[in-house]
Amino acid sequence: MTNLSPGLPFPARPLKVSPQQPGPSSTVPQPPKARLPSTACIPDPTKQAEEILNAILPPREWVEDTQLWIQQVSSTPSTRMDVVHLQEQLDLKLQQRQARETGICPVRRELYSQCFDELIREVTINCAERGLLLLRVRDEIRMTIAAYQTLYESSVAFGMRKALQAEQGKSDMERKIADLETEKKDLERQVNEQKAKCEATEKRETERRQVEEKKHNEEIQFLKRTNQQLKAQLEGIIAPKK
C-alpha cells in the first residue's frame, strides 16, 4: 500500500527509503508506529525543509533481511493534480472504510488526520514557517481532542458509578420493600386472627347472654306463679274470717 506520508493510506509520491547496516540484533522487529512530535523539539524554521519534515514526521526505521531500512517523508513539491488526487483518494477511502458522515467516528478522524499531515508536508516544502504554524494547529487540535476524550471517559466512568450505585440502591430498596411486604402480611394475619377471636368471643357471649336471659325469664315466671299461688292461698285464709 502506497502512502501520502508515513502512516497515511493514500497513494502519493514515493517515499525515500535507504538501506543501512543493522546493529546487533537477533530478531526482526515490526515497523514502529510514528511518534507525535511536540513543538518543543521542532528545529529552527530557517533550517532546510527536509530537516523540518523529518522533525514533523519522523522517519520510520525497521530491520528486514539483516538490513536497517529508513523511510523518510518525500520532499518533492506537490502539484495541483496531486491535491486533486489526494481529495479523490480521501473520498474513496471514506467510502471504502464506511466512515460515518456525522457524529464521532474513529475511521473518519484517522483519515482526515492523515490527510492533514499530508497537507502539512506539502505546505512545509513551499514555506517552512507556514508548515510549522500548521503543525502547531494540528498539535492543538490533537490536544483538544485528547482532552475531550479524557473528559468523555471520565463522564462515562462517572455515569457507570452512578448507575451501579443506583442499581445497588434499587436492590436495597427492593429488599426493604420485600421485608415490608412480609411484615404487612404477618400483621394482616394477626389482624385476621384477632378478628376471628373477637367474633368467636362475641358469639360465645351472645349465646351465654341468651341462656342467662332465658333462665332469668324462667325464674321470673316461676316467681310470678309462686307469688300468685301464695296470694291465692293468703286470700283463701283471710276470706272465711269476714
Secondary structure, 3 states (H helix, E strand, C coil): CCCCCCCCCCCCCCCEEEEECCCCCCCCCCCCCCCCCCHHHCCCCCCCHHHHHHHHCCCEEEEECCEEEEEECCCCCCCHHHHHHHHHHHHHHHHHCCCCCCCCCHHHHHHHHHHHHHHHHHHHHHCHHHHHHHHHHHHHHHHHHHHHHHHHHHHHHHHHHHHHHHHHHHHHHHHHHHHHHHHHHHHHHHHHHHHHHHHHHHHHHHHHHHHHHHHHHHHHHHHHHHHHHHHHHHHHHHHHHC
